[in-house]
Amino acid sequence: MLKEEYGCKYVLNSSSEGFFEEYQALAKELSATVLIECVGGDLTGQLMERMPSRSTMLFYGCLSEKPVAQIDPLLFIGRAYTLEGFILGKFL
């Protein structure tokens, strides 16, 4: 729908079987080093693990209503990741 109706070039479906592989390949292709994340739960750690080294994740919500989970602390040391909170009101 998003590709056909709105002409979006990149669309990922988090419920598809190959989502994480597609996500990781796209991040590499686009040299993406920033992820804006609002779901929380296990997804946060799973996405972070697949980001390129020296990436930053901006966390601004918790739609899953579950605590952020599955983040390996060694990723912050070995891959120089950064995790930041983001509040739109303070940004504005």
C-alpha positions, 0 to 999 in steps of 0.5 A: 500500500505505501509503495503503490499508493504513496510512492514510498521507496523504502517500506519494512514490515516488522511482522514479516519473516525476514524483517530483521535481515531486511532492516539490517541490509537497508541500514547498511545500504543507506549508511544509516547510523540513527534510529528513532524508536518508539515501540520498546520491549524486546524490539528495541534491543533487537533493532539496536543489535543490528545497527552499524557501529557508532550508531545512535538510537533515539528512544521517544515512546513505548507503544508496546507498554513493555520496558526496553529489553534485550540490550546487550551492554557490550554493544555500547563498549564494542560498537560504540552505540549511543542510546538517548531519550528524545522529548519533542517539547524540549527539542522545540 
